[in-house]
Amino acid sequence: MSQNYNALETGVTTFGQLYGIINANMEAIRTFFSGTSFPANPVQWQPCLRTDTSRFYIYDGSTWQDFTAYLPAYLAITSEISTARGAAASLDARLDVALNEDGTLKAAMPAGSWWMTEADTVARVDSSTFTVVGDKTAIYKANRAVYLDQTTDAYGYVSSDSTYSAGSDLTTVTVRGCTVDTGLTGVQYGQAPNNTPMSANEAAFSALAGSADKLGYFTGSGTMALTSLTSFMRTLLDDADAATARATLGIQTAPVGSLMYWPTETPPDGWLERDGSAISRTTYANLFAVIGTTYGAGDGSTTFNLPDDRGLFERGWAHGSTNDPDRASRTNRGDGTTGDHVGTMQADEFESHSSHLKSGGSVNFGAAGSLTYGALGGNETRPINRAYMPIIKY
């Protein structure tokens, strides 16, 4: 390759020779950086385009390095820089957010390796496409970095979101910045685009070495440990609803139809005031299955009545006992049932008794020899009492 220069000589070179000398010198400069062979006396970092192979080289001071082989990686890096997170204008400003002056990280790296190995089988489709077994669309998203293990290993990026075919059970991945060659045997993929480093708690959870019948728990901020998961705990965690969980725990709850008094004017969840209301047979099917139309049939088809215990004292069912001497005369509970049965009622009444007059009192004799006393008392006969809301479990 020629590198001879024609020097201009003062008082010798004529104006007519000037253009020819300049042209020859420019050609020498051109051949210094390109040609079918390398320059004879290169300087360090001198570039050279080999026109016979269409490859670009750089002289590192001792050897001509084939820069073309590094071009895909270079393009990948420039692409990464151009899409790097952050609003700062320069890469240096963006890196300043994450790196200290000595190059150490200002925050913890995500747990594990940046590169993750694809566990399932991959296969080349063409120079820009490969497939992987299974639905991997959640992994191979646009701009995710990939590393191809093949005859000529290469770095690149997923060019667009991958697609999955259920019929073949294959995910198709198209890449850019690299070439998929016929020697493809495996793929590694980087962390998700725009990923955020894990928090201390996330990193602690990710670092747990899980195994069968173990349960992780936090021992402090950013620290976790494992404990054995007993058969009882597995059963409890598998319980589908609160009722099943209560049964597993052995917690007894009030059965549907239970009666209770409540100390406020609003019944708790799962309970209704015993106010005689007509309520839905569908909505309150469990309660209807217990009391049916005992206290009233509602509209006869879609509703039923609650017992109306407002203002009443409760009494234990006699069930044949003489503790209720008037049990046979108890009145309709709501469905026509009378007598000694649950839910039947009695009106107020004085027990038969004798009255005595104290000395100094006055007695009035009315017509036909009747005896009357002056009116005493209020609207009813009652003991000292406190009122609570009567409720029923549904």
KOLKELO-610572 format. One record per residue (C-alpha): residue in one letter; x negated, y negated, z negated. Coordinates in steps of 0.001 Angstrom, whole numbers, plus 500000, padded with zeros to 6 digits. Layout:
<rs>
aXYZ/...
</rs>
This chain:
<rs>
m500000500000500000/s498434496661501074/q497791494084498378/n495461491743500347/y496160488030500126/n495120485340502618/a493796482309500789/l494333478763502083/e491041476894502521/t490855473119502295/g489619471570505526/v489683474964507285/t493280476189507418/t495164474359510138/f498828473462509862/g499626475928512601/q498107478760510562/l500071477830507418/y503323479651508249/g501520482824509245/i499453482882506037/i502515482202503823/n504463484962505577/a501605487455505172/n501231486606501512/m504985487005500850/e504863490435502501/a501940491363500249/i503972490309497202/r506954492349498429/t504859495467498928/f503356494946495485/f506826495775494021/s508177498261496578/g507053500779499144/t506600504473499806/s503780504720497224/f502782503034493981/p500525499935493950/a496836500800493509/n496168498384490632/p499408497930488635/v499754495880485484/q501728496988482409/w505542496703482813/q505180496123486531/p508293497401488371/c508199499311491648/l511061500419493884/r510074503541495818/t511775503171499171/d511076506821500033/t513071508184497025/s515330505204496239/r514218505363492626/f513107502542490365/y509931502863488266/i508193500851485571/y504489501137484772/d504021501568480966/g500297500927481047/s499276504468481882/t502173506156483743/w504898505192486174/q508171505912484290/d511275506793486305/f513657504126485015/t516457505533487186/a516741508511484830/y517470506119481966/l519986504050483890/p523113505956482728/a522045505535479120/y521269501887479790/l524691501379481347/a526303503183478420/i524494500923475954/t525465497769477808/s529048498996477917/e528939499704474187/i527579496229473534/s530200494583475725/t533036496374473885/a531454496181470432/r533738495006467665/g533510491430466456/a534175487957467729/a530611486609467528/a529115485616470868/s525853487539470473/l525071491132469580/d522625489836466980/a525426487991465201/r527609491103465239/l524820493304463911/d524212490781461135/v527594491754459705/a526483495361459265/l522665495234458861/n520332493692456340/e517180491933457541/d515145495113456992/g517535497124459145/t519294498942456317/l523061499144456314/k525052496628454301/a527787499251453782/a527940503019453743/m528021504873457031/p530990507129457652/a530444510539456115/g528915513204458352/s527112512951461650/w528078510338464185/w528192513090466811/m530670515934466443/t530383519150468455/e533365520279470503/a534294523674469067/d536322524948472034/t535243526028475519/v534468523333478088/a534206523730481864/r533111521457484719/v535754520405487239/d533714517948489303/s530952515388488822/s533147513140486662/t535578515592485074/f535574518511482663/t538237520478480798/v538401521698477215/v540651524411475817/g543571523214473675/d545314519894473242/k542456517465472567/t544192514281473711/a543864512826470231/i540060513156470501/y539241512223474081/k540560508679474152/a539370505929476485/n535890504524475648/r534943507318473256/a531262508221473637/v530418511729474851/y527187513704475144/l527050516443477764/d524954519545477050/q524007520669480568/t521117521131482966/t520401517398482754/d521802516210479427/a523655512940479712/y525433510303477660/g528612508641478829/y532115507544477911/v535654508801478401/s536951506589481192/s540667506877480345/d542888508755477917/s542709512499478557/t545724514561479664/y546954517926478444/s548632520735480390/a550615523113478180/g550832525669480972/s547073526138481186/d546396524984477601/l543666522683478903/t542829519046478273/t541334517232481271/v538691514595480514/t537321512059483008/v534022510340482152/r532031507336483306/g528378506359482981/c527177509939483433/t527391512891485807/v528902516250484880/d526584518818486452/t527091522531487105/g525084523495484032/l527650522083481548/t527816524335478475/g528998522045475699/v530174518572474730/q529673516349471717/y531825513317471039/g531142510232468971/q533342508664466367/a536574507088467529/p536288503738469336/n536579500739467011/n536260503038463992/t535942501484460567/p533474502887458020/m535182504960455338/s535964503469451974/a534228505001448974/n537366507001448125/e537763508234451713/a534118509258451846/a534474511135448561/f537517512984449852/s535779513795453145/a532761515163451292/l534783517737449334/a533950521314450287/g537491522651450328/s538318526300449780/a541320528490449085/d543340527773445932/k541506524537445140/l542960521091444525/g540962517868444784/y541347515043442276/f539634511733441600/t537291511608438618/g536647507913439135/s536355505304441860/g534637506967444818/t534152510323443090/m536195513515443413/a536086517065442129/l537910520340442746/t540008522319440312/s541543525772440632/l545102525880441928/t547050528484439965/s549864530595441360/f552301528566439254/m551024525266440699/r551189526623444260/t554806527620443656/l555617524185442244/l553970522384445180/d555880524591447614/d559268523831446020/a561423522120448624/d563566519984446309/a563915518683442770/a566391521381441744/t563979524149442741/a561106522375440980/r563172522067437785/a563899525794437948/t560160526537438365/l559379524309435378/g562165525886433332/i563917522539432852/q567591523001432008/t569969520366433350/a573606519781432521/p575830522044434643/v578334520453436995/g581519519610435086/s579725518847431811/l581433516184429656/m579506513508427824/y579808510012426416/w577605507192427741/p576523504063425804/t576836501541428668/e579603500542431063/t577889502084434105/p577540505886434357/p574060507332435105/d573168508936438429/g574951512240438926/w577833511372436599/l581297509780436996/e583550508002434548/r586489510156433445/d589070507589434496/g591569509705436413/s590311508516439813/a591111510453442984/i587761511328444584/s586645513141447753/r586734516925447758/t583864516875450278/t581566514289448680/y582017515877445255/a582339519465446468/n580335520904443559/l582621519297440976/f585723520268442939/a584498523864442894/v584505523702439073/i587689521786438147/g589673521949441392/t593057520247440965/t593243520912437205/y593617517222436436/g595524516253439568/a595614517167443253/g594806513699444547/d596399513245447970/g596912516969448207/s594298517602450902/t591139515482450836/t590913514254447223/f591317515528443659/n591647513789440318/l589186513390437496/p590513513771433953/d591592510443432473/d590086510323428997/r589967506576428565/g590903505583425004/l591405509190423898/f589877511250421113/e588665514667422154/r589702517875420388/g588316521377420659/w590542523845422504/a592508525883419925/h592411529024422046/g594891530708419708/s593498529202416484/t595942527761413927/n593674524713413609/d596055523202416162/p599485524102414768/d601255522362417649/r599173523989420380/a602203525559422054/s603796522144422604/r600825520480424246/t601843518601427427/n600869518579431111/r597161518173431757/g597649517063435366/d598509520178437335/g601676521147435433/t599928523385432894/t601129522950429291/g600625524689425934/d597403526129424537/h595139525473427522/v592036523374428206/g592921519850429262/t596436519703427877/m597441516685425791/q599262515653422621/a600921512365421705/d600116510601418446/e601991511862415359/f602097511690411563/e601815514959409684/s604872515656407503/h604403514106404054/s606171512648401006/s606055508983399969/h606008507614396451/l607001504207395144/k604861502289392767/s606451500463389900/g607117496851390620/g608010497483394233/s611319496642395862/v613691499010397614/n616468498088399999/f619394500381400511/g621049499982403859/a624280501335405252/a625233504966404552/g622745505139401732/s619577504904403906/l616300503798402350/t613873501515404231/y610402500209403420/g608789497038404608/a606749497523407900/l603079498337407353/g600013499049409648/g599182498308413290/n599814499785416762/e598414503279416084/t597069505625413452/r593277506093413826/p590041506633411933/i587069504260412052/n585650504610415559/r583335503293418278/a584174503356422000/y581853504951424587/m582365505690428264/p583591509275428845/i581711510769431837/i581592514019433772/k578689515620435677/y579253516093439412/
</rs>
